Amino acid sequence: YALTGPMSGVWAGRYIAGLLNDLLARGGLSLHLSEGLTASAVAILITVYFWWRNTKGLHESGDDALRIMKITTVMVVILILWCGLTLLERGGALPPAPFPRNLQFSDDALGWFKGTIWPTFTAVAIFVGFGHSILAMSGEESLAQVYREIERPKVKNLQRAGMVIFLYSLLFTGLVSFFATAIIPDDVRPRFYDNLISGLAMHLVGPTSLKLLFQAF
């Protein structure tokens, strides 16, 4: 909770900052919000809100989680279909194969592997990538919040729920990365590393107003 909660809040803040800056720029205003400060402020507000909710007692948390999942699923389905339509109309390119010559890591990504021979091995390099994506594909920790509400047999139903979370997060996280590589131009993509779905939304086919609405969604 101490790790994933603030991280989720900060990333939510980055998406909100990206949307607001996009709207300000398209409105002809010179104001530009700091992504870091905006993300921190949003994360603090989210944390304080849920702390306040916990002081009042959480009721039917499973229903809240299911409602969020339904809304997110609608967004994911729209995104996949819209990206597919964009690829059919414009075409796209797959990311390069995970061969050592195509794998490039920043110093932060390598950590204590920096300066060693280990990143040159394909299997090790792929595990480094998986290591950085684990938190992006999180969700299993949510089971600790709702396990009391899970029907018997609890172990079997927990395993089923875990598999659903795994497949959902793997497909969604993986597809977004593949779509972003295929649709967003290489020279533009680094600007959206902190809010990839927003960048993807703004590079789909269709009117700008509809893309802004989807970005907000």
C-alpha positions as CSV (number, residue, x, y, z in Angstrom):
1,Y,0.0,0.0,0.0
2,A,2.8,2.4,0.9
3,L,4.4,1.9,-2.5
4,T,1.6,1.4,-5.1
5,G,-0.8,3.9,-3.7
6,P,1.4,7.0,-4.1
7,M,2.8,5.7,-7.4
8,S,-0.8,5.4,-8.8
9,G,-1.6,8.9,-7.5
10,V,1.5,10.4,-9.1
11,W,0.8,8.7,-12.5
12,A,-2.8,9.9,-12.4
13,G,-1.5,13.4,-11.8
14,R,0.8,13.2,-14.8
15,Y,-2.1,12.2,-17.1
16,I,-4.1,15.1,-15.7
17,A,-1.2,17.6,-16.1
18,G,-0.7,16.3,-19.7
19,L,-4.4,16.8,-20.5
20,L,-4.5,20.3,-19.0
21,N,-1.4,21.4,-20.8
22,D,-2.8,20.1,-24.0
23,L,-6.0,22.0,-23.5
24,L,-4.1,25.2,-22.6
25,A,-1.9,25.0,-25.6
26,R,-4.8,24.4,-28.0
27,G,-6.6,27.3,-26.4
28,G,-3.7,29.6,-27.2
29,L,-2.7,30.2,-23.6
30,S,1.0,30.5,-22.7
31,L,0.4,29.0,-19.3
32,H,2.2,25.6,-18.8
33,L,1.7,23.5,-15.7
34,S,4.7,21.8,-14.2
35,E,4.0,18.0,-14.6
36,G,6.0,17.1,-11.4
37,L,4.3,19.7,-9.2
38,T,0.8,19.0,-10.6
39,A,1.3,15.2,-10.3
40,S,2.5,15.6,-6.7
41,A,-0.5,17.8,-5.8
42,V,-3.0,15.4,-7.3
43,A,-1.3,12.4,-5.6
44,I,-1.6,14.3,-2.2
45,L,-5.2,15.1,-2.8
46,I,-6.0,11.5,-3.7
47,T,-4.2,10.2,-0.7
48,V,-5.9,12.6,1.6
49,Y,-9.3,11.7,0.1
50,F,-8.8,8.0,0.6
51,W,-7.5,8.6,4.1
52,W,-10.7,10.5,4.9
53,R,-12.8,7.7,3.4
54,N,-11.0,5.2,5.6
55,T,-11.8,7.3,8.7
56,K,-15.5,7.0,7.8
57,G,-15.2,3.3,7.0
58,L,-15.2,1.7,3.6
59,H,-18.4,-0.1,2.6
60,E,-18.7,-2.6,-0.3
61,S,-15.2,-2.0,-1.6
62,G,-15.7,-4.9,-4.1
63,D,-18.6,-3.0,-5.7
64,D,-16.4,0.1,-6.1
65,A,-13.6,-2.0,-7.6
66,L,-16.0,-3.7,-10.1
67,R,-17.5,-0.3,-11.1
68,I,-14.0,1.0,-11.8
69,M,-13.1,-2.1,-13.8
70,K,-16.3,-1.8,-15.9
71,I,-15.4,1.9,-16.8
72,T,-11.8,1.0,-17.5
73,T,-12.8,-2.0,-19.7
74,V,-15.0,0.3,-21.8
75,M,-12.0,2.6,-22.3
76,V,-9.7,-0.3,-23.1
77,V,-12.1,-1.7,-25.7
78,I,-12.5,1.7,-27.4
79,L,-8.7,2.2,-27.4
80,I,-8.0,-1.2,-29.0
81,L,-10.7,-0.7,-31.6
82,W,-9.6,2.9,-32.4
83,C,-5.9,1.9,-32.6
84,G,-6.8,-1.0,-34.9
85,L,-8.7,1.4,-37.2
86,T,-5.8,3.9,-37.1
87,L,-3.4,1.1,-38.1
88,L,-5.7,0.0,-40.9
89,E,-5.9,3.5,-42.3
90,R,-2.3,4.7,-41.7
91,G,-0.3,1.6,-41.2
92,G,2.4,1.2,-38.6
93,A,5.6,-0.5,-37.6
94,L,6.2,-3.1,-35.0
95,P,8.9,-2.5,-32.4
96,P,12.3,-4.2,-33.2
97,A,12.9,-7.7,-32.1
98,P,14.5,-8.2,-28.7
99,F,18.0,-8.8,-29.9
100,P,20.9,-7.4,-28.0
101,R,21.7,-4.9,-30.8
102,N,18.2,-3.4,-30.5
103,L,18.1,-3.2,-26.7
104,Q,19.2,0.2,-25.3
105,F,19.1,1.0,-21.6
106,S,19.6,4.2,-19.7
107,D,21.8,4.3,-16.6
108,D,18.8,4.4,-14.4
109,A,17.3,1.3,-16.1
110,L,20.5,-0.7,-15.7
111,G,21.1,0.0,-12.0
112,W,24.0,-2.1,-10.6
113,F,24.2,-3.9,-14.0
114,K,25.8,-0.7,-15.4
115,G,29.3,-1.4,-16.7
116,T,28.9,-5.2,-16.5
117,I,28.6,-7.8,-19.3
118,W,25.2,-9.0,-18.1
119,P,23.0,-6.6,-20.2
120,T,24.5,-8.0,-23.4
121,F,22.8,-11.3,-22.8
122,T,19.3,-11.3,-24.3
123,A,17.6,-13.2,-21.5
124,V,19.0,-10.9,-18.8
125,A,18.1,-7.8,-20.8
126,I,14.5,-9.0,-21.2
127,F,14.3,-9.7,-17.4
128,V,15.5,-6.1,-16.8
129,G,12.6,-5.0,-18.9
130,F,10.2,-7.2,-17.1
131,G,11.5,-5.9,-13.8
132,H,10.7,-2.3,-14.8
133,S,7.2,-3.3,-16.0
134,I,6.1,-5.3,-12.9
135,L,4.5,-2.3,-11.1
136,A,2.9,-1.2,-14.4
137,M,1.2,-4.6,-14.4
138,S,0.2,-4.6,-10.8
139,G,-3.2,-5.3,-9.4
140,E,-2.8,-8.5,-7.4
141,E,-2.3,-6.4,-4.2
142,S,-6.0,-5.3,-4.6
143,L,-7.0,-8.8,-3.6
144,A,-5.9,-8.1,0.0
145,Q,-8.6,-5.4,0.2
146,V,-11.5,-7.6,-1.0
147,Y,-10.6,-11.2,0.0
148,R,-13.3,-11.1,2.8
149,E,-16.0,-10.6,0.1
150,I,-14.9,-13.4,-2.1
151,E,-17.2,-16.4,-2.2
152,R,-16.2,-19.9,-1.1
153,P,-14.1,-21.8,-2.1
154,K,-11.9,-18.8,-1.5
155,V,-8.6,-20.3,-2.7
156,K,-10.0,-21.3,-6.1
157,N,-11.8,-18.0,-6.5
158,L,-8.7,-16.1,-5.5
159,Q,-6.7,-18.0,-8.2
160,R,-9.4,-17.2,-10.8
161,A,-9.4,-13.5,-9.8
162,G,-5.5,-13.5,-9.9
163,M,-5.6,-15.0,-13.5
164,V,-8.1,-12.4,-14.7
165,I,-5.9,-9.6,-13.2
166,F,-2.8,-11.0,-14.8
167,L,-4.3,-11.4,-18.3
168,Y,-6.0,-8.1,-18.2
169,S,-3.0,-6.1,-17.1
170,L,-0.6,-8.0,-19.4
171,L,-2.8,-7.5,-22.5
172,F,-3.6,-3.9,-21.7
173,T,-0.1,-2.8,-20.7
174,G,1.5,-4.7,-23.5
175,L,-0.9,-3.6,-26.2
176,V,-0.6,0.1,-25.2
177,S,3.2,-0.1,-25.6
178,F,2.9,-1.9,-29.0
179,F,0.3,0.6,-30.2
180,A,2.4,3.5,-29.1
181,T,5.4,2.3,-30.9
182,A,3.4,1.6,-34.1
183,I,1.3,4.8,-34.1
184,I,3.3,7.7,-32.4
185,P,6.2,8.9,-34.5
186,D,9.6,8.0,-33.1
187,D,10.7,11.6,-32.7
188,V,7.5,12.5,-30.8
189,R,7.1,9.5,-28.6
190,P,9.6,10.5,-25.9
191,R,7.4,13.5,-25.0
192,F,4.7,11.1,-23.9
193,Y,6.8,8.6,-21.9
194,D,5.1,9.9,-18.7
195,N,1.6,9.8,-20.1
196,L,1.7,7.3,-22.9
197,I,-2.1,6.7,-23.3
198,S,-2.6,10.5,-23.7
199,G,-0.1,10.6,-26.5
200,L,-1.6,7.6,-28.1
201,A,-5.1,9.1,-27.9
202,M,-3.9,12.3,-29.7
203,H,-2.3,10.4,-32.5
204,L,-5.4,8.4,-33.5
205,V,-7.4,9.1,-36.6
206,G,-10.5,11.3,-36.2
207,P,-11.4,14.9,-35.2
208,T,-9.3,16.6,-32.6
209,S,-12.3,17.3,-30.4
210,L,-13.2,13.6,-30.2
211,K,-9.5,12.7,-29.4
212,L,-9.4,15.3,-26.6
213,L,-12.7,13.9,-25.2
214,F,-11.2,10.4,-25.2
215,Q,-8.0,11.6,-23.6
216,A,-10.1,13.1,-20.8
217,F,-12.0,9.8,-20.5
